[in-house]
């Protein structure tokens, strides 16, 4: 088993929320890439040398929403697990290999969700 930390790409347009998520994930020992919208996110996703073990994206992004971003990410990285963060989690249907966490979420909820996804 590899010992390198998993890399999580966090896409969130709210800087305060993004910083909180990144801080929590880094404290849990993950490598974190940050994007404030679809353009920087796709730059990471398109970079074949960039390891990404999990894409965590807000559903309600401006311009291109999280679902569309996930669709494009999957075209390039078909195996990439995707975690959607949404204030309307219970009303979201997601395809296999995609997950939802309801906002607001606790640090424990985020940790457990991410670990469960990455352990799968």
N, C-alpha and C positions, 0 to 999 in steps of 0.2 A: 504494500500500500504506500502511496506517495505521501510525503510529509509536508509538501508545500501547501500553504494555505489556499483555500478556494478563493477565486476571484469573483466578486459580485459587481455587476454594473448597475448602479442606482440612477434611475431617471426620474427626476422630480423637479417641477418648475418652481416650487416654493422653496426659496433658499434656506429658510429656517428649518422646515421639515426635512429637507435634504441633508442639512448639516447634522441634525439629530440622528437620522438613520445611519449616516456614514459613521458618526462617532460610535454609535452602539455596535455596528458591525465590526469596526476596527478594534474596539475593545474586546470583542469576542474572538479576535484573532484572524479575521478575514482580510484579504486584500480588497480594497474598494476603488472602483472607478466611478467618477461622478459625471453626470450630464444634466444640464438644466432644460433639456428638450430633445426633440428627435434628431436634430442635426449632429450635435456632438456624440449622441448615442450611436448613430449610424456610422460615424467615423470610427469609433471603437469596434463596432460589429464588423465593419468592412475590412478591418486590419487583420489579415490572416495570421499575423504573428502574435496577436493579442489574445491571451487566454481569457475566456469568460466562462465561468461555471454556472452562473445564474444571472438572469436579467430580472431586476426588480423595477417595475415601472408603475408610475401613477397612471390610472386610467384616463383621468381628465387633463391631459396635456393640451396646451394650445397648439394650433396649426394641425399637427398630426397626433391623434389620440393614441393612448397606450396599446389599444387593440391593433391599430394599423402598424404601429412600430413593431409589435410582436410578430405580425404577419411577415413584415419585411425581414425581421431578424431570423425567422424560421426558414425563409427562402435561402439565406446564406449559411445558417447554422441549424440544420433540421433537428438536431438532438438537444438544443439549448432549452433547459427548463426556464419557465417564465413565471414570475410572481407578480400579480397585479395588486396594487394597493388602491382601495376604493372606499369612499364613504357610503357606497351602495352595494356592498359586497354580496349581500344575500340575493340581490336581483341579477347577479352576473352569471351567465353560463360560460364556462371555459372548456376548450378542447383538452384532450389528454395531454399530460406533460405541462399543463399550465395550472396555476394555483391562484387563490385569492386570499388576501388578508384585509379585514375590514379596518377602516380608519375611524376613529383613532385606535391605535393598537399600543399595547404595553411593550416594554423592552423584552419581557419574558415571552410574550406572544410572538414577537418578531424573531427572537432567538430560536424558539421551538419550531416555528414554521420553516425558517431557513435551514435549520439542521435536518429536519425531516425530509425536506426536498433534496438536499445534497446527499443524504444517506441513501436515498432511493436508488 
